[in-house]
Amino acid sequence: MRAGLHGGMVLLVATFLFPFFWMVSNALRTDAEIFAVPPRLLPDSWEWGNFSAAWSYLPFGQFFLNSMLVAAAITAIVLVVSSLAAYAFARLRFPGNGGLFLLYLATLMVPQAVIVIPLFLMMSAIGWVDTYQALIIPMAFSSFGTFLLRQFFLTIPRELEEAALIDGATRLRILLTVFVPLARPALGLLALFTFTGQWNSFLWPLIVINGPEHATIPLGLTLFQGQQGIEWNYMMAGATISMLPGFLLTVLLHRFIFKGIAIGSGLGGR
């Protein structure tokens, strides 16, 4: 029974990992070998030069820096704004608190595709089309992040907050010195989700960016398709390179991921 369970888990993991393996394998082939029949799991000749060629084939370094800037800026703003909003919803009592929070959560049900055209018209009206601020500002506020942190803040004992208030601490200082340190697992999980989500974002950059100067990596990868066809090996090499920041961030924040999973048991609050 145990051997069958382990075998099933290995098969499931292999199924999920195979597309990534196939991407890396194709990144190391010649373009002709990619379409060889029958297909081979491993390349006949390992073309390590595809990675440097993909980097120089297009201004890939610029795409990489653009993605890093946009994803990091959005992540930083989301963490700050979500922490402030979550603390207000979790601890402050004001008229309409519950109704406003439900209205805030209702935005989670609105698909991004529904709002991109109004957002584009707004960006066009203020002259932000094809700029970094157009990539960052509209995406820098997360109702999911506010929900996640609010539910975590509700699990923090009120006695800690009351003791800080008695000592004369302001609400902002309580947030920074009491809630934020205790919420590091939730903040790490939110940072990981936000960064990887924005790093891989394609629809909004496609609409608001016109040229390669401000293009992010997902847009840059589409430029491997030209009039002479698609450079599949370069595209796969570029896609492999684009995965590295998310992979490294996951490795660095793996402790927060496992701790963050435990947040689910306390999502009901107190």
C-alpha positions in Angstrom: 0.0 0.0 0.0 2.7 2.4 1.0 4.8 1.5 -2.1 1.8 2.2 -4.3 1.2 5.5 -2.7 4.8 6.6 -3.1 4.8 5.4 -6.7 1.6 7.4 -7.4 3.2 10.5 -5.8 6.4 10.1 -7.9 4.3 9.7 -11.1 2.3 12.8 -10.2 5.4 14.9 -9.5 7.0 13.6 -12.8 3.9 14.6 -14.7 4.1 18.2 -13.3 7.8 18.5 -13.9 8.0 17.1 -17.4 7.0 20.3 -19.2 9.9 22.1 -17.4 12.3 19.3 -18.3 11.1 19.4 -21.9 11.6 23.2 -22.0 15.2 22.9 -20.8 15.9 20.0 -23.1 14.7 22.0 -26.1 16.7 25.0 -25.0 19.8 22.9 -25.4 19.0 21.6 -29.0 19.5 23.0 -32.4 16.4 24.4 -34.0 16.2 21.5 -36.5 16.5 18.8 -33.8 13.5 20.2 -31.9 11.3 18.9 -34.8 13.1 15.5 -35.1 10.8 12.5 -35.5 10.7 10.5 -33.3 11.3 13.1 -30.6 14.2 12.4 -28.2 14.2 13.2 -24.5 17.7 14.4 -24.5 19.5 16.4 -27.3 22.2 14.7 -29.4 24.5 17.7 -29.0 24.2 20.0 -26.0 24.0 23.6 -27.4 24.9 25.6 -24.3 25.6 28.6 -26.5 21.8 28.9 -27.0 21.5 30.8 -23.7 24.1 33.4 -24.6 22.7 33.6 -28.1 19.1 34.1 -26.8 20.4 36.8 -24.5 22.1 38.7 -27.3 19.5 37.9 -30.0 17.2 40.5 -28.5 17.8 43.2 -25.8 17.0 40.4 -23.3 19.0 42.1 -20.6 16.7 45.1 -20.8 13.6 42.9 -20.7 15.1 41.2 -17.6 15.8 44.5 -15.8 12.3 45.8 -16.7 10.7 42.7 -15.3 12.8 42.9 -12.1 12.0 46.6 -11.6 8.3 46.2 -12.2 7.8 43.0 -10.1 9.9 44.3 -7.2 8.2 47.7 -7.1 4.7 46.1 -7.3 5.6 43.6 -4.5 7.0 46.4 -2.2 3.9 48.5 -2.7 1.5 45.6 -2.2 3.2 44.6 1.1 3.0 48.1 2.4 -0.6 48.9 1.3 -1.9 45.5 2.2 -0.4 45.6 5.7 -1.9 49.0 6.4 -5.4 48.1 5.0 -5.3 44.7 6.8 -4.5 46.2 10.1 -7.4 48.8 9.7 -9.9 46.1 8.8 -8.7 43.7 11.6 -8.2 46.1 14.5 -9.9 49.4 13.9 -13.6 49.9 14.5 -15.3 52.4 12.2 -18.8 52.6 10.6 -19.1 50.2 7.7 -16.0 48.2 8.5 -17.6 44.8 7.6 -19.5 46.1 4.5 -16.5 47.9 3.1 -14.3 44.7 3.6 -16.9 42.6 1.7 -17.0 45.2 -1.0 -13.2 45.1 -1.1 -13.2 41.3 -1.4 -15.8 41.5 -4.2 -13.1 42.8 -6.5 -11.5 39.4 -6.4 -14.4 38.1 -8.5 -13.7 40.7 -11.3 -11.5 39.2 -14.0 -8.5 41.2 -15.1 -9.6 41.0 -18.7 -12.7 43.0 -17.8 -10.8 46.0 -16.5 -7.8 46.3 -18.8 -9.6 48.5 -21.4 -10.9 51.0 -18.8 -7.4 51.0 -17.2 -5.8 51.6 -20.6 -8.1 54.5 -21.3 -7.2 55.9 -17.9 -3.5 55.5 -18.6 -3.9 57.1 -22.0 -5.8 60.1 -20.5 -3.0 60.9 -18.1 -0.2 60.2 -20.6 1.2 57.1 -19.0 1.0 54.7 -21.9 4.3 52.9 -22.5 5.8 53.9 -19.2 7.0 52.1 -16.0 4.3 53.8 -13.9 1.6 52.3 -16.2 3.0 48.9 -15.5 3.3 49.4 -11.8 0.6 51.6 -10.3 -2.6 49.9 -11.6 -1.3 46.5 -10.4 0.1 47.6 -7.0 -3.0 47.1 -4.9 -4.1 43.6 -3.9 -7.4 42.7 -2.3 -6.1 39.2 -1.9 -3.1 40.5 0.0 -5.3 42.5 2.3 -7.6 39.5 3.0 -4.6 37.2 3.7 -2.9 39.6 6.1 -6.2 40.6 7.8 -7.0 37.0 8.6 -3.5 36.5 10.0 -3.7 39.7 12.1 -7.0 38.4 13.6 -5.1 35.5 15.1 -2.7 37.7 17.0 -3.7 38.1 20.6 -5.2 41.4 21.5 -3.2 41.4 24.8 -0.1 42.3 22.8 -1.7 45.2 21.2 -3.3 46.4 24.5 0.1 46.2 26.2 1.7 48.4 23.5 -1.2 50.9 23.7 -0.7 51.2 27.5 3.0 51.8 26.9 2.0 54.7 24.7 2.7 53.2 21.3 0.8 54.6 18.3 -1.2 52.4 15.9 1.5 52.7 13.3 4.2 51.7 15.7 2.2 48.7 16.9 1.8 47.6 13.3 5.5 47.9 12.6 6.9 46.5 15.8 4.2 43.9 16.8 2.1 42.8 13.8 4.7 42.9 11.0 7.3 40.8 12.8 4.7 38.2 13.8 3.3 38.2 10.3 6.6 37.4 8.5 5.3 34.0 7.2 2.2 35.7 5.7 4.2 38.6 4.3 6.8 36.2 2.8 4.0 34.1 1.1 2.3 37.3 -0.2 5.7 38.6 -1.5 6.3 35.3 -3.3 2.8 35.2 -4.9 2.9 38.8 -5.9 6.4 38.8 -7.4 6.0 35.6 -9.4 2.5 36.7 -10.6 3.8 40.0 -11.8 7.0 38.5 -13.2 4.9 36.3 -15.4 2.2 38.9 -16.2 1.5 39.2 -20.0 -2.0 40.6 -20.7 -1.5 44.1 -19.1 2.0 44.7 -20.4 0.8 43.6 -23.8 -1.9 46.3 -23.8 -0.1 49.2 -22.2 3.5 48.8 -23.7 4.2 49.7 -27.3 7.9 49.1 -27.8 10.8 47.1 -26.5 12.2 49.9 -24.2 9.7 49.1 -21.4 8.8 45.5 -22.4 9.0 42.8 -19.8 10.2 39.3 -20.3 6.8 37.7 -21.3 6.5 40.3 -24.0 10.2 39.9 -25.0 9.8 36.2 -25.6 7.1 36.8 -28.2 9.7 38.7 -30.2 11.5 35.5 -31.0 8.7 35.0 -33.6 9.7 36.8 -36.8 9.0 36.8 -40.5 11.3 33.8 -40.9 9.5 31.7 -38.3 10.0 31.1 -34.6 13.4 30.5 -33.1 12.2 27.8 -30.8 15.5 26.9 -29.2 16.2 30.5 -28.4 12.7 31.0 -27.1 13.0 28.0 -24.8 16.4 29.2 -23.6 14.9 32.6 -22.9 12.0 31.0 -21.0 14.5 29.0 -19.0 16.4 32.1 -18.0 13.1 33.8 -17.1 12.3 31.1 -14.6 15.5 31.6 -12.5 14.3 34.6 -10.4 11.1 32.9 -9.4 13.0 29.6 -8.7 15.6 31.4 -6.5 12.9 33.4 -4.7 11.1 30.2 -3.9 14.2 28.6 -2.6 15.0 31.6 -0.4 11.4 31.9 0.9 10.7 28.1 1.3 10.4 28.4 5.1 7.7 31.1 4.7 5.9 28.9 2.2 5.6 26.0 4.7 4.7 28.3 7.5 2.3 30.2 5.3 0.4 27.0 4.5 -0.4 26.8 8.3 -2.1 30.2 8.0 -5.0 28.4 6.3 -5.9 26.8 9.7 -6.5 30.3 11.2 -8.3 32.0 8.3 -11.4 32.2 10.3 -9.8 34.7 12.7 -10.8 35.1 16.3 
